[in-house]
Amino acid sequence: MTKMRTIVRTSGIGAVFAAGYLCGVLTQPPAAEAQMGDLMKQATDAAGGGGALGTAMKLGTSITEMQKNVDGLQQNIKVLEEIKTALGG
């Protein structure tokens, strides 16, 4: 009987954790990435745009923008490949 209670209690705790995790994941705003750009800009302004910190912040912003461009190009390539496949090529 004690073993059964332990199993039920552990299962209940696991179910509550899983439900909380699922609710947290589903309600997480996707705007967190967009806010990162604003934080980078504020940090650059705070650093005065000069010195090693300002230069590193500008480099980080540039890399982020380049990654967005690369992601967009990769998406375009996928679309072109789908069109090519659909046309029988």
ABEGO torsion letter per residue (X at the ends): XAAAAAAAAAAAAAAAAAAAAAAAAAABBAAAAAAAAAAAAAAAAAAGGBEAAAAAAAAAAAAAAAAAAAAAAAAAAAAAAAAAAAAGX
